[in-house]
Every structure is written in C-alpha cells, then in structure tokens.
Amino acid sequence: MTHTAVIAGVGPGLGASLARKFVDEGCQVGLFARSDDYLEELSADLGDDAVAVPTDVTDPAQVEAGFEAVRDAFGPVDVLVNHASGGSWSGLRDISLEEFERAWRTSAYGALLCSREAVDDMLAGDGGTVVFTGATSAVRGRGGAIGFSAAKFAVRGMAESMARELGPEGIHVAHVVIDGGIATPSVRESQPDRDEDEFLDPDAIADSYWHLVEQDRSAWTLELDLRPHVEEF
C-alpha cells in the first residue's frame, strides 16, 4: 500500500533518516521545516516521491497551507510524524517567558495543528498512523531544561490522549521515547572522541518508526522506548 506521509520537523539528523526510510518503503512524503534551503536539497536528493513544504508548524495558516500542498502533490495524508522540537535549556530562574512558550509551541502546539489536519484525512479514509517523537525528558524531567521538559511531557500526554480517542477509529497513535543522544552530523562533529556505540543511529531509529506504521491493528504499540545498548538506565 502506498502511504502519503508528512514529517513535521525535518533536519539533517533523524528527520532526514525518516524521510529516506519512508520513501524507500514506497511512501510519498511531505517535508515540513522552516529551513527551505535544506528542504529543497533533501527533496531533490529523494526524488519525485518527496516534496519540500517550508512550514512553520506553530502558524495555523502555514500548517493548513502545507497540508494542502501535500494533498495537491500526493493525495490525502495517512501517516504523520510529529518530529518538530523546541530546544530550551534553561532552568526555572533563568528561562524567559518567550523561551518557555517557544518550546511549547514548537513541540506541543505545532503537533496539535499538524495532527488535526492529518487526522481529518485519516478519518475520511481507512485510518492511519500518527507518531510523536519524544525524549528522555518526556518521562524524567531534565534539570536545567524546564521548557524542553514541560513541552515533551505535553507531547507524551497528547499522544496518550489521542490514542484513546482515535484508536477505535482506526488511527494508530504512538509515542517514541528517544532515550539517548542521536548520532547526527553536528553531534559527531562536536563530540569526535565519543564512541559511536554511545549514540543511537538515526537510520536504525527510522526502521523502528516504519515498524509502527506497518503494525497490525490487533497489536499496536502505544509507547516505544529506544536507547543505545551501552547506555546505563
């Protein structure tokens, strides 16, 4: 079955790996991000089954237009990956109100906007899959990162609520806890002395996301926890 997927929040790390994996599996993919130069480059590399849609996921009008662009190119959406994340690495006494709100808007509010658009398509069709990218901070608040932790806790709650609401309608909602650092190009460059085994391989993570899309309705995963094998927990 050919899927039409939207990956909301595409960068040169896991977002790019997800896009490549989904295209390799026969999907047609809409790529959302604010960085249009990178999106165009990635889209050209992926070929005719990917379309770059520069989109600020915190802007309702841009999200609506972005989904319309994907529908025009490939048809109704039946897979959504809410991958956009707002980094906020300040503690309670140092964080600005603007920084806190930006983290929440990117991770949670943006996911709400994208989910509403995608779910309308899924309900009108034969169901679909919504995957949220979470983090360690979604289950254990990180000291000195109150904005990021609050946003990721919100995302996890959204996923659980949506799974209960939409599961009976044939929509699989899953939350992925990325419990460790991802070996993105920037991380490899900034931490060259660290062992590769200490990081999660973004291509391997993408394989797990695809497994969620392919799962039989009789045995859906709500939460998937991924970590490098050398990590202590």
Secondary structure, 3 states (H helix, E strand, C coil): CCCEEEEECCCCCHHHHHHHHHHHCCCEEEEEECCHHHHHHHHHHHCCCEEEEECCCCCHHHHHHHHHHHHHHHCCCCEEEECCCCCCCCCCCCCCHHHHHHHHHHHHHHHHHHHHHHHHHHHHCCCEEEEEEEEHHHCCCCCCCHHHHHHHHHHHHHHHHHHHHHHHHCEEEEEEEECCCECCHHHHHHCCCCCHHHCECHHHHHHHHHHHHHCCHHHCCCEEEECCCCCCC
